[in-house]
Amino acid sequence: MTEADRWKQFWGKQTTPLHRFNTPFWYEKYAEEINLILKVSEYSGGAVLETGCGNGALFPYLDINKEYTGVDISESLLSIFRSKHPYANLICGDSSTYRSNERFSLIFSNGVIQYFNRQMMNRYMLTSMDMLEENGILLIANILWKNAKNGYYSGELTTRTPKSGNPSLKIIKSFIWRIIKPNDSMGHFYNPRDFFQYGVNTTVYGSLFHPYRFSVVLRKKTQ
Ligand SMILES: C[S@@+](CC[C@H](N)C(=O)[O-])C[C@H]1O[C@@H](n2cnc3c(N)ncnc32)[C@H](O)[C@@H]1O
């Protein structure tokens, strides 16, 4: 079974994006963070491609051009998106292999790249750069931060009330947990430096709501 098939099976059974908090109040907050990054990145409109758009929970709150295409591997999530926004252009498929002849001024994802292994991520980065127009931006929001992995699994860096107890013991527990359950629903962790190899202008942002996540913006400049 390929990595994409594994996640297709998992996400094919879901009806929500499984954010830490799944309420419209929080969807608006999560979207606000993306809007802030778009603003400081001087995104100025133009065609948009969303990678792993899910059920469109964030869609109504995003400051993006409605010339929009969303791709997701889960038909169950897309059918919810379609029922709420019948005019959105939605495609069911693996975003790591998706390629269009259209040119976009923004390609973005939120909480998705963790379902890409290195090979998928590399392919995704290269095809996204191809599909971007000059000066277009690739925003990858809420990437799991590899150097903060122990903090996530030990509970030190979650947004819930910090658990008391010896931090070293918690790290040992988190290692044991990961050996017992290596394929949990979190997926792959990356470091900011993994995104600096694509020869473009790259900016890194810490996450407002999840200290074990970060976002990157890559701007396409061919000259
Ligand atoms: C945590 S949810 C986030 C959904 C949405 N971006 C949001 O923020 O509400 C992760 C999404 O990634 C999608 N996904 C996982 N692997 C994918 C792949 N290879 N291609 C396209 N979508 C994928 C899942 O189906 C799911 O909708």
The ligand as an SDF file (V2000), in Angstrom:
LIG
                    3D

 27 29  0  0  0  0  0  0  0  0999 V2000
   -6.1430   17.8880    8.7910 C   0  0  0  0  0  0  0  0  0  0  0  0
   -7.1190   17.8220    7.3470 S   0  0  0  0  0  0  0  0  0  0  0  0
   -7.0440   19.5460    6.8390 C   0  0  0  0  0  0  0  0  0  0  0  0
   -8.1460   19.9210    5.8790 C   0  0  0  0  0  0  0  0  0  0  0  0
   -8.1660   21.4210    5.5130 C   0  0  0  0  0  0  0  0  0  0  0  0
   -6.9320   21.8120    4.9030 N   0  0  0  0  0  0  0  0  0  0  0  0
   -8.4450   22.2610    6.7340 C   0  0  0  0  0  0  0  0  0  0  0  0
   -7.5160   22.9290    7.2250 O   0  0  0  0  0  0  0  0  0  0  0  0
   -9.5820   22.2290    7.2180 O   0  0  0  0  0  0  0  0  0  0  0  0
   -6.0130   17.0330    6.1980 C   0  0  0  0  0  0  0  0  0  0  0  0
   -6.5750   16.9120    4.8020 C   0  0  0  0  0  0  0  0  0  0  0  0
   -5.5540   16.4380    3.9140 O   0  0  0  0  0  0  0  0  0  0  0  0
   -6.1540   15.5570    2.9830 C   0  0  0  0  0  0  0  0  0  0  0  0
   -5.0990   14.7270    2.3860 N   0  0  0  0  0  0  0  0  0  0  0  0
   -4.2690   13.8420    2.9930 C   0  0  0  0  0  0  0  0  0  0  0  0
   -3.4080   13.3100    2.1050 N   0  0  0  0  0  0  0  0  0  0  0  0
   -3.6890   13.8800    0.9100 C   0  0  0  0  0  0  0  0  0  0  0  0
   -3.1440   13.7570   -0.4060 C   0  0  0  0  0  0  0  0  0  0  0  0
   -2.1230   12.9180   -0.6790 N   0  0  0  0  0  0  0  0  0  0  0  0
   -3.6930   14.4950   -1.3980 N   0  0  0  0  0  0  0  0  0  0  0  0
   -4.7450   15.3420   -1.1490 C   0  0  0  0  0  0  0  0  0  0  0  0
   -5.2900   15.4910    0.0640 N   0  0  0  0  0  0  0  0  0  0  0  0
   -4.7730   14.7820    1.0840 C   0  0  0  0  0  0  0  0  0  0  0  0
   -7.1720   14.8070    3.8250 C   0  0  0  0  0  0  0  0  0  0  0  0
   -8.1410   14.1570    3.0680 O   0  0  0  0  0  0  0  0  0  0  0  0
   -7.7390   15.9460    4.6810 C   0  0  0  0  0  0  0  0  0  0  0  0
   -8.7990   16.5940    4.0500 O   0  0  0  0  0  0  0  0  0  0  0  0
  1  2  1  0
  2  3  1  0
  2 10  1  0
  3  4  1  0
  4  5  1  0
  5  6  1  0
  5  7  1  0
  7  8  2  0
  7  9  1  0
 10 11  1  0
 11 12  1  0
 11 26  1  0
 12 13  1  0
 13 14  1  0
 13 24  1  0
 14 15  1  0
 14 23  1  0
 15 16  2  0
 16 17  1  0
 17 18  1  0
 17 23  2  0
 18 19  1  0
 18 20  2  0
 20 21  1  0
 21 22  2  0
 22 23  1  0
 24 25  1  0
 24 26  1  0
 26 27  1  0
M  CHG  2   2   1   9  -1
M  END
$$$$
